[in-house]
Amino acid sequence: MATISKEDILEAIANMSVMEVSDLIKMMEEKFGVVAAAAAVAGPAAAAPAEEVEEQTEFNVTLKSVDAAKKIACIKEVRAVTGLGLKEAKDLCENGGVLKEGVSKEEAAQIKEKLEAAGCVIEVK
């Protein structure tokens, strides 16, 4: 009996239709007495190795809301962080929006700390 490699088995499965793979799973469940909890099949791409998830290095800092009692302090901090003019900073504080895009994790944390101390609600994505 010839030995079949795992790669040969994966290649054979990759060339099957979805219905054939579904039947194969049912046969394996019966033969080995197991249950496949989640059998997600995506065709030939299913045989591709999973890519490693890279750690996020760039973050966006978004202003969600401002404490009405501390609005002036918030506008001052937003101006300091963004370099915007008074009107633009005021509009940003009233409407919310992205303050900085593509900043490092450390810089995003510093901005968040400063603005939250001034009375802003900040989200870092």
TIMI-138982 format. One line per field, with one value per atom (N, C-alpha, C, CB): x, y, z; residue number from 1; residue in three letters; chain. Coordinates in steps of 0.001 Angstrom, whole numbers, plus 500000, padded with zeros to 6 digits. Atoms other than C-alpha are relative to their C-alpha. Glycine has a CB too. Example, Ala and Ser with C-alpha at 12.3 -4.5 7.8 and 13.67 -1.06 7.14 Angstrom:
BEGIN
px	c(500890,512300,500900,499008,499180,513670,499230,500414)
py	c(498810,495500,501200,500027,498810,498940,501090,500462)
pz	c(500000,507800,500000,501246,499940,507140,500730,498585)
dopa	c(1,1,1,1,2,2,2,2)
loti	c(ALA,ALA,ALA,ALA,SER,SER,SER,SER)
torpa	c(A,A,A,A,A,A,A,A)
***
This chain:
BEGIN
px	c(500841,500000,500888,499043,499207,501401,499633,499785,500228,501812,499553,501279,500525,499767,500394,498435,499563,501187,498821,501127,501031,499161,499756,500417,500139,499852,499122,501379,500836,498291,498537,500460,501377,495202,499417,499951,500475,494914,499725,501025,500193,495309,498729,501223,501205,492598,498746,500032,501143,490246,499796,500207,500099,491035,499353,501374,500572,489949,498561,500857,501377,486588,499004,499831,501072,483280,499558,498788,500483,481569,499162,499174,500843,479076,500860,499000,499118,481881,500708,501029,499342,483673,499017,500581,501035,480422,499766,498685,500162,479947,501203,499797,498782,483572,499982,501248,500065,483043,499017,499586,500994,479925,500587,498712,499387,481841,501041,500652,498981,484686,499358,500919,500706,482234,499499,498822,500515,480667,501137,499187,498900,483966,500721,500990,499215,485720,499170,500954,500874,482703,500187,500216,499817,483316,498967,501443,500901,481298,500811,498805,499322,482686,499139,500243,500785,481518,499743,500717,500167,482113,500832,500418,499300,482995,499810,499494,500076,483587,500914,500392,499234,484715,499945,499470,499937,485902,500660,500749,499433,487033,501512,499608,498544,490696,500728,500498,499340,491535,500048,499283,500027,490692,501288,498802,498774,493886,501210,500227,498890,496074,500305,499681,499660,497983,499502,501523,500512,496604,501131,499331,498994,498464,500017,499728,499888,499769,499416,501472,500585,497927,501090,498808,498976,500227,499442,500513,500394,500134,499855,501036,500270,498664,501068,498594,498952,501312,499553,501225,500511,499287,498576,500063,501302,496272,499385,500123,500732,493592,499390,498893,500549,492574,498756,501064,501273,488902,499368,499038,500719,487055,498530,500197,501396,483658,499072,499856,500828,482278,500834,498793,499325,483173,499075,500398,500753,482070,499666,500813,500443,479998,500586,498482,499456,481324,501480,499810,498561,484926,500313,500755,499874,484408,501211,498738,498882,486983,501338,499963,498767,489699,500187,499974,499931,488852,500450,498630,499620,489119,501488,499154,498579,492530,500881,500289,499208,493828,499916,499520,500150,492410,500881,498513,499137,494187,501460,499780,498605,497447,500392,500227,499697,497231,499987,498993,500199,496055,500646,498548,499476,497432,498923,501102,501109,493982,499780,498721,500387,492656,498858,499610,501032,490113,498652,499841,501298,487043,499965,499680,499949,488122,500012,501239,499947,488941,498647,501084,501330,485581,499007,499507,500886,483732,500260,500176,499634,485622,499495,501521,500485,484735,498475,500449,501463,481062,499476,499440,500498,480725,500735,500093,499201,483425,500693,499126,499288,485739,501417,500021,498634,489246,500948,500432,499018,491948,501337,500186,498709,495040,499857,501130,500010,495537,501421,499355,498723,498364,501074,500494,499014,500037,500419,499428,499514,502075,499131,501479,500774,500587,500310,500288,499586,502580,499413,501536,500512,501570,498480,500385,501457,497903,499635,499427,500270,498040,500224,500894,499724,499583,498887,501351,501072,496959,498722,499764,501210,494158,500038,499833,499855,495478,499790,501392,500122,495789,498559,500906,501349,492355,498959,499630,500946,490545,500132,500223,499804,492088,499293,501491,500669,490590,498477,500512,501455,487110,499458,499308,500431,486996,499823,501021,500133,485815,500703,498474,499126,488436,499926,501458,499951,488510,501244,498693,498815,491699,499728,501273,500242,491325,501287,498855)
py	c(498821,500000,501245,499997,498787,503385,500972,500654,499018,506043,501316,500203,498728,509199,501083,499944,498920,512434,500905,500826,499048,515046,501051,500686,499007,517484,499463,500402,500609,515034,500008,498562,500003,514755,501402,499472,498609,518540,500441,500940,499634,518962,499354,499579,500687,516371,500686,498524,499305,518158,501358,500172,498685,521524,499925,500630,500158,520167,499482,499067,500498,518907,501148,499181,499005,520705,500092,499627,499805,521989,498796,501307,501155,519117,498760,499706,501138,516550,500104,499897,499789,518065,499756,501425,500220,518049,498507,500693,501457,514343,499360,499378,500527,513649,500228,500655,499685,515359,499065,501480,500917,513293,498597,499961,501332,510109,499907,499671,499990,511091,500003,501217,499973,511861,498596,501000,501357,508409,499020,499512,500948,506529,500162,500167,499751,508192,500341,501098,499728,508901,501381,498979,498617,512641,500893,500503,499025,515741,501237,500347,498774,518665,501173,500028,498906,521681,501104,500579,498941,524300,499629,501405,500399,523109,501079,498627,498920,526269,499648,501377,500366,525439,501150,498691,498871,528142,499602,501164,500442,526059,499886,500950,500149,526061,500855,500350,499140,528894,499340,501344,500664,526598,499226,499065,500763,524627,500903,499133,499072,527743,500161,501369,499825,528186,501351,499881,498769,530781,500999,499711,498960,534080,500458,501191,499506,535412,501401,499992,498680,538412,500937,499949,499039,541407,500943,500788,499058,543685,501383,500019,498680,547077,500985,500483,499039,549813,501439,499748,498656,552817,500095,500384,499827,554183,501332,499910,498760,556808,500426,499825,499454,559052,500805,500895,499375,560084,500640,498968,499286,562659,499620,501549,500435,561251,501069,498728,498960,563957,500838,499381,499048,566839,500309,501308,499581,567662,501479,499748,498623,570843,500991,500077,499110,572308,500301,499380,499836,571925,500253,498762,499839,572900,500851,500622,499114,575719,499283,501273,500766,573504,498942,499334,501017,570810,500623,499308,499319,573274,500346,501282,499665,574437,498770,500607,501234,570851,499476,498917,500446,569950,500853,500076,499114,572981,499627,501469,500342,571985,498693,499888,501322,568396,500033,498958,500052,569082,501144,499985,498836,572526,500752,499583,499335,573630,501403,499178,498688,577150,499891,500879,499974,578189,499486,501420,500399,577772,498508,500817,501417,574365,499109,499717,500774,573095,500010,500558,499889,574358,499098,501468,500858,572630,498523,500290,501384,569419,499578,499821,500302,569579,499868,501091,500052,570174,498794,501275,501061,567533,498671,500453,501216,565006,499728,498801,500367,563413,499553,501164,500501,562168,501157,499261,498983,564171,499751,500022,500380,562316,498628,500001,501291,559449,499464,500128,500659,556936,500332,500339,499699,557733,498712,501021,501171,555323,499755,500186,500364,553532,500937,498546,499126,555677,501405,500071,498655,558958,500029,500466,500069,557862,499983,498754,500065,557060,501363,498935,498673,560464,500985,500523,499109,562313,499696,499864,500404,560330,500482,498471,499597,561041,501509,499598,498546,564801,500452,500661,499555,565160,499519,499512,500471,563011,500804,498509,499147,565117,501343,500220,498729,568164,499848,500572,500220,566556,499426,501270,500593,564859,498491,500312,501452,561340,499610,499530,500331,559786,498505,500425,501405,556551,499824,499577,500317,555004,498697,499894,501196,552551,499628,500246)
pz	c(500000,500000,500000,501220,500128,498960,501118,498613,498949,501623,499370,500858,500495,501045,501001,499800,499113,502434,500360,499337,499561,504282,498917,501331,501063,501452,498875,499453,501039,498965,500416,499709,499488,501160,499929,501455,500054,501476,498569,500642,501403,497718,499451,499157,500450,497094,500547,500432,499394,499510,499340,501524,500628,497917,498626,499886,501331,494546,500024,499190,499882,495868,499981,501287,499908,495572,501461,499064,498638,498708,500432,500106,499661,498589,500282,498852,499772,498318,501352,498876,498710,501312,501134,500092,498989,503280,500210,499588,499891,502498,500682,498612,499384,503469,501510,499376,498567,506830,500688,500225,499417,507489,500133,499132,499963,506638,501120,498641,498954,508973,501383,499841,498727,511789,500357,499944,499758,511404,500293,498786,499846,511069,501340,498862,498804,514017,501232,499738,498870,516222,500598,501053,499548,516419,499324,499694,500604,515625,499663,500948,500420,513622,500448,498441,499417,515615,498980,501224,501000,512906,498789,500564,501213,509432,498950,499484,500980,507426,498844,500628,501171,503905,499014,499366,500924,501548,498697,500628,501266,498598,500074,498890,500049,497499,501033,498626,499014,499901,501369,500098,498702,502820,500254,500090,499844,502182,500231,498780,499817,502380,501485,499361,498586,505645,500511,500209,499395,508032,500166,501363,499839,508057,501450,499049,498635,511342,500073,500476,499801,512704,500492,501004,499605,512848,501047,498783,498964,515847,499372,501166,500546,515049,500472,500412,499659,514929,499822,499161,500209,513772,500517,498514,499369,515599,499599,501525,500224,514991,501334,498892,498763,517885,499614,500772,500354,517700,501228,499381,498953,519802,499902,499877,499989,520784,500556,500810,499396,523064,500959,500734,499113,525372,501160,499241,498823,528910,499817,501335,500259,528455,500996,500040,498968,531717,499769,501383,500235,530485,498524,500482,501444,526851,499607,499443,500342,526824,500175,500868,499770,528323,498916,501393,501059,525762,498681,499819,501242,522871,500019,499798,499879,524150,499774,501381,500165,524363,498572,500980,501388,520937,499090,499549,500790,519467,500180,500396,499716,521174,499314,501516,500566,519915,498475,500507,501449,516354,499242,499701,500692,515569,499226,499065,500682,514372,500546,500140,499551,514606,500995,498819,498965,517232,499478,500541,500548,515004,499671,498747,500371,513669,501238,499135,498755,517172,500699,500941,499389,518465,499273,499978,500792,515607,500274,498509,499714,516284,501378,499914,498652,519980,500023,500986,500015,519186,499228,499397,500884,516459,500143,498581,499903,517292,498677,500406,501220,514751,500298,499027,499880,514104,500300,498708,499619,515853,499313,501522,500576,514659,499367,501079,500689,512201,499885,498599,500214,511982,501019,498668,498960,515301,500707,501023,499265,517417,501226,500416,498814,520395,501167,500399,498904,522828,499833,500076,500259,521174,500180,498573,499830,521061,501475,499298,498559,524782,500660,500667,499447,525573,499643,499488,500444,523516,500766,498481,499292,525117,501451,499949,498595,528622,500170,500529,499924,528008,499794,498965,500340,526408,501011,498614,498977,528967,501286,500293,498833,531736,499830,500251,500288,530016,499943,498679,500023,529902,498713,500266,501274,526495,500143,498882,500108,525700,498706,500012,501122,523414,499710,500295,500422,521416,499137,499214,500775,520053,499265,500908,500833,517166,499293,498961)
dopa	c(1,1,1,1,2,2,2,2,3,3,3,3,4,4,4,4,5,5,5,5,6,6,6,6,7,7,7,7,8,8,8,8,9,9,9,9,10,10,10,10,11,11,11,11,12,12,12,12,13,13,13,13,14,14,14,14,15,15,15,15,16,16,16,16,17,17,17,17,18,18,18,18,19,19,19,19,20,20,20,20,21,21,21,21,22,22,22,22,23,23,23,23,24,24,24,24,25,25,25,25,26,26,26,26,27,27,27,27,28,28,28,28,29,29,29,29,30,30,30,30,31,31,31,31,32,32,32,32,33,33,33,33,34,34,34,34,35,35,35,35,36,36,36,36,37,37,37,37,38,38,38,38,39,39,39,39,40,40,40,40,41,41,41,41,42,42,42,42,43,43,43,43,44,44,44,44,45,45,45,45,46,46,46,46,47,47,47,47,48,48,48,48,49,49,49,49,50,50,50,50,51,51,51,51,52,52,52,52,53,53,53,53,54,54,54,54,55,55,55,55,56,56,56,56,57,57,57,57,58,58,58,58,59,59,59,59,60,60,60,60,61,61,61,61,62,62,62,62,63,63,63,63,64,64,64,64,65,65,65,65,66,66,66,66,67,67,67,67,68,68,68,68,69,69,69,69,70,70,70,70,71,71,71,71,72,72,72,72,73,73,73,73,74,74,74,74,75,75,75,75,76,76,76,76,77,77,77,77,78,78,78,78,79,79,79,79,80,80,80,80,81,81,81,81,82,82,82,82,83,83,83,83,84,84,84,84,85,85,85,85,86,86,86,86,87,87,87,87,88,88,88,88,89,89,89,89,90,90,90,90,91,91,91,91,92,92,92,92,93,93,93,93,94,94,94,94,95,95,95,95,96,96,96,96,97,97,97,97,98,98,98,98,99,99,99,99,100,100,100,100,101,101,101,101,102,102,102,102,103,103,103,103,104,104,104,104,105,105,105,105,106,106,106,106,107,107,107,107,108,108,108,108,109,109,109,109,110,110,110,110,111,111,111,111,112,112,112,112,113,113,113,113,114,114,114,114,115,115,115,115,116,116,116,116,117,117,117,117,118,118,118,118,119,119,119,119,120,120,120,120,121,121,121,121,122,122,122,122,123,123,123,123,124,124,124,124,125,125,125,125)
loti	c(MET,MET,MET,MET,ALA,ALA,ALA,ALA,THR,THR,THR,THR,ILE,ILE,ILE,ILE,SER,SER,SER,SER,LYS,LYS,LYS,LYS,GLU,GLU,GLU,GLU,ASP,ASP,ASP,ASP,ILE,ILE,ILE,ILE,LEU,LEU,LEU,LEU,GLU,GLU,GLU,GLU,ALA,ALA,ALA,ALA,ILE,ILE,ILE,ILE,ALA,ALA,ALA,ALA,ASN,ASN,ASN,ASN,MET,MET,MET,MET,SER,SER,SER,SER,VAL,VAL,VAL,VAL,MET,MET,MET,MET,GLU,GLU,GLU,GLU,VAL,VAL,VAL,VAL,SER,SER,SER,SER,ASP,ASP,ASP,ASP,LEU,LEU,LEU,LEU,ILE,ILE,ILE,ILE,LYS,LYS,LYS,LYS,MET,MET,MET,MET,MET,MET,MET,MET,GLU,GLU,GLU,GLU,GLU,GLU,GLU,GLU,LYS,LYS,LYS,LYS,PHE,PHE,PHE,PHE,GLY,GLY,GLY,GLY,VAL,VAL,VAL,VAL,VAL,VAL,VAL,VAL,ALA,ALA,ALA,ALA,ALA,ALA,ALA,ALA,ALA,ALA,ALA,ALA,ALA,ALA,ALA,ALA,ALA,ALA,ALA,ALA,VAL,VAL,VAL,VAL,ALA,ALA,ALA,ALA,GLY,GLY,GLY,GLY,PRO,PRO,PRO,PRO,ALA,ALA,ALA,ALA,ALA,ALA,ALA,ALA,ALA,ALA,ALA,ALA,ALA,ALA,ALA,ALA,PRO,PRO,PRO,PRO,ALA,ALA,ALA,ALA,GLU,GLU,GLU,GLU,GLU,GLU,GLU,GLU,VAL,VAL,VAL,VAL,GLU,GLU,GLU,GLU,GLU,GLU,GLU,GLU,GLN,GLN,GLN,GLN,THR,THR,THR,THR,GLU,GLU,GLU,GLU,PHE,PHE,PHE,PHE,ASN,ASN,ASN,ASN,VAL,VAL,VAL,VAL,THR,THR,THR,THR,LEU,LEU,LEU,LEU,LYS,LYS,LYS,LYS,SER,SER,SER,SER,VAL,VAL,VAL,VAL,ASP,ASP,ASP,ASP,ALA,ALA,ALA,ALA,ALA,ALA,ALA,ALA,LYS,LYS,LYS,LYS,LYS,LYS,LYS,LYS,ILE,ILE,ILE,ILE,ALA,ALA,ALA,ALA,CYS,CYS,CYS,CYS,ILE,ILE,ILE,ILE,LYS,LYS,LYS,LYS,GLU,GLU,GLU,GLU,VAL,VAL,VAL,VAL,ARG,ARG,ARG,ARG,ALA,ALA,ALA,ALA,VAL,VAL,VAL,VAL,THR,THR,THR,THR,GLY,GLY,GLY,GLY,LEU,LEU,LEU,LEU,GLY,GLY,GLY,GLY,LEU,LEU,LEU,LEU,LYS,LYS,LYS,LYS,GLU,GLU,GLU,GLU,ALA,ALA,ALA,ALA,LYS,LYS,LYS,LYS,ASP,ASP,ASP,ASP,LEU,LEU,LEU,LEU,CYS,CYS,CYS,CYS,GLU,GLU,GLU,GLU,ASN,ASN,ASN,ASN,GLY,GLY,GLY,GLY,GLY,GLY,GLY,GLY,VAL,VAL,VAL,VAL,LEU,LEU,LEU,LEU,LYS,LYS,LYS,LYS,GLU,GLU,GLU,GLU,GLY,GLY,GLY,GLY,VAL,VAL,VAL,VAL,SER,SER,SER,SER,LYS,LYS,LYS,LYS,GLU,GLU,GLU,GLU,GLU,GLU,GLU,GLU,ALA,ALA,ALA,ALA,ALA,ALA,ALA,ALA,GLN,GLN,GLN,GLN,ILE,ILE,ILE,ILE,LYS,LYS,LYS,LYS,GLU,GLU,GLU,GLU,LYS,LYS,LYS,LYS,LEU,LEU,LEU,LEU,GLU,GLU,GLU,GLU,ALA,ALA,ALA,ALA,ALA,ALA,ALA,ALA,GLY,GLY,GLY,GLY,CYS,CYS,CYS,CYS,VAL,VAL,VAL,VAL,ILE,ILE,ILE,ILE,GLU,GLU,GLU,GLU,VAL,VAL,VAL,VAL,LYS,LYS,LYS,LYS)
torpa	c(A,A,A,A,A,A,A,A,A,A,A,A,A,A,A,A,A,A,A,A,A,A,A,A,A,A,A,A,A,A,A,A,A,A,A,A,A,A,A,A,A,A,A,A,A,A,A,A,A,A,A,A,A,A,A,A,A,A,A,A,A,A,A,A,A,A,A,A,A,A,A,A,A,A,A,A,A,A,A,A,A,A,A,A,A,A,A,A,A,A,A,A,A,A,A,A,A,A,A,A,A,A,A,A,A,A,A,A,A,A,A,A,A,A,A,A,A,A,A,A,A,A,A,A,A,A,A,A,A,A,A,A,A,A,A,A,A,A,A,A,A,A,A,A,A,A,A,A,A,A,A,A,A,A,A,A,A,A,A,A,A,A,A,A,A,A,A,A,A,A,A,A,A,A,A,A,A,A,A,A,A,A,A,A,A,A,A,A,A,A,A,A,A,A,A,A,A,A,A,A,A,A,A,A,A,A,A,A,A,A,A,A,A,A,A,A,A,A,A,A,A,A,A,A,A,A,A,A,A,A,A,A,A,A,A,A,A,A,A,A,A,A,A,A,A,A,A,A,A,A,A,A,A,A,A,A,A,A,A,A,A,A,A,A,A,A,A,A,A,A,A,A,A,A,A,A,A,A,A,A,A,A,A,A,A,A,A,A,A,A,A,A,A,A,A,A,A,A,A,A,A,A,A,A,A,A,A,A,A,A,A,A,A,A,A,A,A,A,A,A,A,A,A,A,A,A,A,A,A,A,A,A,A,A,A,A,A,A,A,A,A,A,A,A,A,A,A,A,A,A,A,A,A,A,A,A,A,A,A,A,A,A,A,A,A,A,A,A,A,A,A,A,A,A,A,A,A,A,A,A,A,A,A,A,A,A,A,A,A,A,A,A,A,A,A,A,A,A,A,A,A,A,A,A,A,A,A,A,A,A,A,A,A,A,A,A,A,A,A,A,A,A,A,A,A,A,A,A,A,A,A,A,A,A,A,A,A,A,A,A,A,A,A,A,A,A,A,A,A,A,A,A,A,A,A,A,A,A,A,A,A,A,A,A,A,A,A,A,A,A,A,A,A,A,A,A,A,A,A,A,A,A,A,A,A,A,A,A,A,A,A,A,A,A,A,A,A,A,A,A)
***
